[in-house]
Amino acid sequence: MREIKFRAWHKNRKTFLDFYWAVDKLGRTFSILDKYVYDEFTNEVELMQYTGLKDMNGVEIYERDILQDPDDEGFCYEVEYDYGRFSCGDNDLIDCLGCNVVGNRFDNPELLEAD
């Protein structure tokens, strides 16, 4: 079974936050971002889901990561989740497992400009 986890990007602070889910005794779900508790999501934070896959170096692959094929160093592809599947460029993500995570769209947007 795939591990379900996320990471969070704070749009205003321009940094990744520690992110956790919590459920209280009444079954209400809360998100905990950098030790602050939110009972609803704020539009200042973008969540990215873990794909359950790792690149060829064992690095976890998340949505919005940028992958590069070692055989074609000029092209980078962003990992996206759409229509119920993870993709990388025009391919299913599973077809890109020989690639390396070289950054993400927030810290390294320049990597996507060459695409």
C-alpha positions as CSV (number, residue, x, y, z in Angstrom):
1,M,0.0,0.0,0.0
2,R,1.3,3.5,-0.9
3,E,2.2,5.8,1.9
4,I,0.0,8.9,2.0
5,K,1.9,12.1,2.9
6,F,2.2,15.6,1.7
7,R,4.5,18.6,1.8
8,A,3.3,22.2,2.0
9,W,4.7,25.3,0.2
10,H,3.8,28.7,1.8
11,K,3.3,31.1,-1.0
12,N,4.0,34.3,0.9
13,R,6.9,33.0,3.0
14,K,8.3,31.2,-0.1
15,T,9.4,28.2,2.0
16,F,8.3,24.6,2.6
17,L,6.6,24.1,6.0
18,D,6.4,21.1,8.2
19,F,3.0,19.5,7.5
20,Y,1.0,17.0,9.5
21,W,-2.6,15.8,9.8
22,A,-4.3,15.5,13.2
23,V,-7.7,14.1,14.1
24,D,-9.3,15.0,17.4
25,K,-11.6,12.7,19.5
26,L,-14.7,13.9,17.6
27,G,-13.2,12.9,14.3
28,R,-12.5,16.5,13.1
29,T,-9.4,16.8,10.9
30,F,-6.9,19.6,11.4
31,S,-3.7,20.5,9.5
32,I,-0.7,21.5,11.5
33,L,1.7,23.8,9.6
34,D,4.9,24.9,11.3
35,K,3.3,24.2,14.7
36,Y,0.2,26.3,13.9
37,V,-3.1,24.5,13.8
38,Y,-5.6,25.3,11.0
39,D,-9.1,23.9,10.9
40,E,-9.4,24.8,7.2
41,F,-6.9,25.2,4.5
42,T,-5.6,28.7,3.7
43,N,-5.0,29.8,0.1
44,E,-1.5,30.8,1.2
45,V,-0.4,27.2,1.3
46,E,-0.1,24.7,-1.6
47,L,-0.1,21.0,-0.8
48,M,1.9,18.5,-2.8
49,Q,1.2,14.8,-2.5
50,Y,3.9,12.2,-2.3
51,T,3.6,9.9,-5.4
52,G,4.7,6.8,-3.5
53,L,7.7,6.5,-5.9
54,K,11.4,7.3,-5.6
55,D,13.8,8.5,-8.3
56,M,16.9,6.4,-9.3
57,N,18.8,7.8,-6.3
58,G,16.1,7.0,-3.8
59,V,14.7,10.5,-3.4
60,E,11.0,10.7,-2.8
61,I,9.0,12.2,-5.7
62,Y,6.3,14.7,-5.0
63,E,3.9,16.7,-7.1
64,R,5.6,19.8,-8.5
65,D,9.0,18.2,-8.4
66,I,11.1,18.6,-11.5
67,L,12.6,15.4,-13.0
68,Q,15.5,15.2,-15.4
69,D,16.4,12.2,-17.6
70,P,20.1,11.5,-17.2
71,D,20.3,10.5,-20.9
72,D,18.8,13.9,-22.0
73,E,20.1,16.6,-19.7
74,G,18.6,19.4,-21.6
75,F,15.0,18.5,-20.7
76,C,13.2,18.8,-17.4
77,Y,9.7,17.7,-16.6
78,E,7.3,18.7,-13.8
79,V,5.4,16.0,-11.9
80,E,1.7,16.7,-12.0
81,Y,-1.4,15.0,-10.8
82,D,-4.3,15.2,-13.2
83,Y,-7.2,12.9,-14.2
84,G,-6.4,10.5,-11.4
85,R,-2.8,9.8,-12.3
86,F,0.7,11.3,-11.8
87,S,2.4,12.3,-15.0
88,C,5.8,13.7,-16.0
89,G,5.6,15.6,-19.3
90,D,3.5,13.5,-21.6
91,N,4.3,10.3,-19.8
92,D,2.9,8.4,-16.9
93,L,5.2,8.9,-13.9
94,I,6.0,5.2,-13.8
95,D,7.7,5.6,-17.2
96,C,10.1,8.3,-15.7
97,L,11.6,6.3,-12.8
98,G,15.0,6.4,-14.5
99,C,15.0,10.2,-13.9
100,N,16.4,12.2,-11.1
101,V,14.7,14.8,-8.9
102,V,16.6,18.0,-9.7
103,G,14.4,20.5,-7.9
104,N,10.8,21.7,-7.7
105,R,8.8,24.5,-9.4
106,F,9.1,26.8,-6.4
107,D,12.8,26.7,-5.6
108,N,13.9,26.1,-9.2
109,P,11.5,27.6,-11.7
110,E,14.4,28.3,-14.1
111,L,14.7,24.6,-14.8
112,L,11.3,24.6,-16.4
113,E,12.2,27.6,-18.7
114,A,14.4,25.4,-20.8
115,D,11.4,23.0,-21.5
